């Protein structure tokens, strides 16, 4: 992967962890001092992930020889093994009766969680983004059946059709899923990849990064939202999807500009999926520490301890679990 985007993946994952920690911190007097929009804005890390995902899908399939079936199976081998391991761990911890006691687990919820189908009762909460990833993988693989010059219009049409039929679907979870404009953020990543492919090089001024950060922050403060969870509907697409394009293009241009990305960012970027999947395991512990609400200093200490431990465990999971599981899955293809 391009080094600049690897760095952005790391930043996006850390933003999501910080977002969730700030939500847990709301239980303390210190957390109440943090404005809602600052708690909310970290969720833009998910939107950055969607942009990166759309970009990488097109960037890695420019070769006409890449076929639909091979693409889809390769993505399944990349996404599923680490996720299923975390899903199994959460179910195991829940079965002890000491962890995830508030989690309402049903047979339907488990089945939909295993197959990453739209549902309101995912066992692994953060997997809602993986449901959209799977949706876009399927649409993109279908688009690969068409000649490359028609890929973008076919993909766009499929997304529009999915969005348009949402109002006729009775299943509330599927209706809500298809009617969420966040799926179009993948398309922004594809457009960026096409733009980058034709330019070959890219020079994005630093002011674009600053302007984009400002737009994303202002959108977080002013646009309709779901409390501290994130922005709603098309507000999210325009405020955080299009709004974060300057951030995305700046990091994409780092390679063209010869910027030497530090190895630590490359390592964190490689382990960003592991961090994203596993960090909720430590949110419960952090939440417990925050409920003690001892002193501001203690809460700050607990916050950064949880952040660092989450990152370290993400690295451990990447090197000792994710890579091995994905290598085995790839060997089975």
N, C-alpha and C positions, 0 to 999 in steps of 0.2 A: 504494500500500500504506500501511497505518497506520504512522505514524512510529515508534511504539514497537516494532512488530514488525520494521521495517526495521533499527532499532538492534540488536535481538536477533539478526537474521540476521548482522549484522557480527560480533557477539560469538561466535556459534556457529561461524562460519567460522574466526575467529582461534583459538578453542579447539581446533579440529581440527588446525590448523597447528602450534600449540604442542605438542599431543599427539604428532604425528609427529616433531617436532624433539626432544622429550624421549626418544622411542624411539631415535632416532639417537644422542643424547647418551649412551646407556647404554654405548657403546663406550669412554667416557672414565672416568677416576677420579672426575671431578666428577659425571658422570651416575649413578654407582653410589651416590652419596650421596642421590639423590632416591628416596623410597619408591615402590614399585610403584603404590600406589593413586593417587598424585599424577600419575604418568605416565599411568595408565589413565583418570583422571576427565575429561581433555580430550575423550575420545571421545564424551562426552555431547552435544557439539555436533551430532552426527549426529541424535540423538534429538530435539533442539530443532528441527532442520530438518524432521523428520518431522511434529512437532506443528504447526509453522508451515504446512507444505504442506497438511495436512488441513484446517486452519482456512481457508486462502485458497481452497481448492477450494469449500468450502461458501459462504464469504463472497461470492465473486464469481459464484455461480450461484443466488442467491436469486431472481433474476428468472425467472419461469416460462417466459420465451421462450428461455432458454438451452437449446439442444438438445445431445443426446449427441454427435453427430458433430462439431458445431462446437467443443464443449469439448475433445474428444480431439485434434482437429487443431490447435487453438490451443496446447495443451500440448506437442504434438510439435514445433511450430514454435519453441517457447520452449526446449525441452530439447536437441533433437537437433543443431542447427547448431553451437553452441559445443563440444559434446561430440565430434562427428565431426571437427572441426578439430584438437582435442587428440589424438584417436585417431590421426589421420593423421600428426601431428607425432611422436608416440611411435614409430610404425612406421618413419617416416623416420629418426629418430635411431638406432633399433635396427639398421637396415639398414647404417649406417656401420661397425658393428662396434666403436665406441668407447663407446656409451651403451647402457644397459639390457642389458648382456651376460648378466645372470643371468635375464633374462626368457625363459621358455620359450613361444615363439609357435608355434601350430599353425593349420592352416586352420580347424579346428573352433572354436578359440578366437577367431580373427578374426571368423568369421561370427557367433558368439554375442555377441561384443563389439559388432559393428556394430548388431545388432538388440536389444541389451540383454536377452539371454536368460540364465536362470540357468546359471552355469558356475563351475568352480573355476579357470579359466584366463583371466580377463579381462585384456586387454592393458593397460587403464588400471585399476589396482587400486581406486581410490576409486569407480569406476563401480558397485560393488556396491550402493551406495545408489540409484543411478539405476535399477537393475533393479527395486528395490522401488517406486520412484516410478512407473515404467511400469506395474507390476502394479496399483498403486492407481488410476492414471489409468483403466485399462481397467475396473476394478470400479466406479469412481465414474461413468464414462460409462454403464455398463450401468444403474446405479441411477437415473440421470437420466431413463431411459425410463419410470420409474414416476412417479405423481403425487408432488409434493414432500413431502406429508405421510407418504409411505411410504419416502422416500429413506433415512432412517437405518436402519429395520428391514431393508430390502432390502440395503443396503450391509453391515450387520452379518452378515446371513445368508450373503452371498457370501464374506466373510472367514472365517467359521466353516466353511463348506463346503470352502474351499481348505485350511484347516488340518486338517480332519478326514480328507480324502482323502490327505494326505501319506504316511501309513503304507502306502498301497497302491501307491505309485509306485515303479517299479524304478530309474529314473534317479536316481542318488545326488545329483547337483547340484540337480535339481528337488525331490527329496524334502527335502533340507536347506533349500532356499529356502522351501517352503510350510510347513514345520514350525517355522520361526523366528517366535516371537510378536512380533517387532519390527514386523511389518506392522500389528498392532493399534494401534500408536502413532499412525498416521494417523487412526484412528477417534477417539482422544482429542482430536485437533485439531478434528475435525468436531463433537464434543460441545461443545467450548469455543466454537466458532462459533455453534452453536444457542443456547447459554447467553447469549452476547454479543448475539445478534440479538434475543432476547426482553427483555434488560435495557436495551438501547440505550446505557447508560453502565455503567462498571465502576470500582470503587474497591478496589484490592487493597493492603492495608497493607504497608509495607516489611518488617514482621516475617515476612510470607509468603515474601518473597524470601530472607531470611536462613535461615528454617527449611528452605526447599527446597534451598538450597545445602548446608546441613548434611546433609540426607537423602541427597542425591546423593553427597556425599563419603563419608558413612558406608557407603552401599551399595557404593561403589567399593572400600572397604577390607574389607568383611565378606562380601559375597555371592560366590557361585561365579563365577569369571572365566576368561578365556582369556589368562592372563599379563597383559601390559601392553596387549593389543589392546582388551579391553572386557569387559563382563559377559556371562554366558551366559543363554540362554533366557528363561524367565519372570522370572528375577532382573533382567534388563535392563529388561523391560517395567515391572515394579513399582518397581524401584529408580531407574531413570533416566527411564522414560516417565511414569508417574504421579508419581514423585518430583520431576520437574522442572516439574510443572504450576504450582507456585507461582511459579517463575521466569517461565514463559510468561505467566501471568495478570497478574503485576506489570507486565511490559513492555507488555502489551496495554492496561492501564489508564492508561498514561501520557498517551494522547490525551484520554481522558475527564477526566483531572485537569488538562489544560491545560499539561502539561509541554512545554517547548520543547526538542526534540531538536536538538542541534548538527548543522549541515550535514555535518560530516565523517562522522558516524555514518550519515547518509542515503546519502552517497556510497559508504561502505564496505559498507553493506547492499545497495545496488544492484549492487555488484561482487562480492558474496559468492559467487555461483555460479562466477564466473570465477576467484576466488581458490581455491575448493575444487577446481576442475578442474585448475588449473595449478600449484599449490604443490608437487605431487610432483616436478616437473621440477627443483626446487632442493634436494630432500631428498638426492639423490645427491651433489651438491656439498657440502652440509653434512656428510654422512656422511664424505666424504673428508677434510674439514678436521678433523673430530672424531677420526679415526683417528690424526692426528699427535699428539694428546694432549699438547700442549706445556705449557701452564700452565692453571690454572683461569681466569685472566683472559682468556687467548686463547679458551678454550672459551665463556666467557660472551659475548665479543665476536662469535665466529662464530655463536652461537645467535641473538643479536638482529639481526645482519646478515642472516642467512638469513630471519628473520621479516619484517624490513622490506622486503627485496628481493622476497620472495614477495608481500607486500601491494601493493607498487608495480607489479609485473608483472601482478598480478590487475587492478589499475586500468587499466593499459595495455590488457590483453586485453579488458576490458569495453568501453572506449570505442572501440577501434580494430578489434576483431574481433567480439565477441559482439553488440553492438548492430546492426552492419551486417548480419551474417549473419541475425539474427533478423528484422530489418526486411525483408530480401529474402524470407525464408521466409514471413513473414506476408503479403507482397504476392502470393505465389503461391497463397494459399488462395482 
